[in-house]
Amino acid sequence: MSLRHCLGLALLASLGGCATTASQCNATDNSASLVSKLNCDYGGGYAEGVRNSEQQLVTAQEQNRQFNQVFSELSALQSSTRQDLAGQQRQQANLEKSLNGLLATLKSRHGNKQEVQQQIASLEQQLKNRQAAPMQNASSAQVEARKQELKALQQQVSRLQLSLGYE
């Protein structure tokens, strides 16, 4: 019995001395040793990797939802260029709120990417320009110009979405 206990303690000591972190645990690594795989499994490394992946998925889904909301509001605003002024202002406020939320999320998540920061700054500038030019008693030429601005804004948001890897 004592030999069995000694072997068990030796095995436990060898496994305990080879602690692995979640970043070292890759479930697709075929070259990892059995001890390494056991440490990852029992130490929670694989589970932590799954949790991290799930969190990234949830974050990406939320950003995708925000993109879709902005596109929806842009489309509604484009189709309602002949609405009454109050309706247009309400839709404009909804668009600005959605776009500001999306831009804030993207700034916090992708703050270290220079290209993304430039696109965000450009969108923010366009948004400020739109806020500075209210659309009261607009002529048909102004309405058409507004449509073109909205189309350009939608294309710019689409480019930003594609540059971040969303479709």
Residue pairs with C-beta under 8 A, 6 or more apart in sequence:
14 35
15 35
15 38
15 39
18 35
18 36
18 39
19 39
19 43
20 36
20 39
20 40
20 43
20 45
21 45
22 44
22 45
22 48
22 49
22 52
24 36
24 40
24 45
25 39
25 40
25 43
25 45
25 46
25 48
25 49
26 32
26 49
27 40
27 46
27 49
32 40
39 45
40 46
59 109
60 166
62 105
63 102
63 105
63 106
63 109
63 164
63 166
64 166
66 98
66 101
66 102
66 105
67 102
67 157
67 161
67 166
69 98
69 102
70 95
70 98
70 99
70 102
70 157
71 154
71 157
71 158
73 91
73 94
73 95
73 98
74 95
74 150
74 153
74 154
74 157
75 154
76 91
77 88
77 91
77 92
77 95
77 150
78 147
78 150
78 151
78 154
80 87
80 88
80 91
81 88
81 143
81 146
81 147
82 143
83 91
85 135
85 136
88 135
92 130
92 135
96 127
96 130
96 131
99 123
99 127
99 157
100 127
103 120
103 123
103 124
106 116
106 120
106 160
106 164
107 117
107 120
110 116
110 117
110 164
111 117
115 163
116 160
116 163
116 164
119 156
119 159
119 160
119 163
120 160
122 156
123 153
123 156
123 157
123 160
126 149
126 152
126 153
126 156
130 149
130 153
135 142
135 143
135 146
138 146
161 167
